[in-house]
Amino acid sequence: MLPRFADIFQQGNRWLNWLE
């Protein structure tokens, strides 16, 4: 599990939360 993937996943999740 690369840290980059986790960072992108977290960012995307946060964006979705913000949009909602």
N, C-alpha and C positions, 0 to 999 in steps of 0.2 A: 504493500500500500504506500504509494508515494505521497509525500506531504503536499505536493502541488494539487493533486486530485482532491484531497480533503479541503484545501483552501478554496478551490473553485466551487466545490459542492456547498461549502458553508456560505460562500458569497451568494450563490444562486438561491439558497434557501432563505437567506436574509432578504434578498431582493424580493422574492415571492411574498414574504411576510410583510414587507414594506408596502408593496403594491396593494395587498389586501388590506 
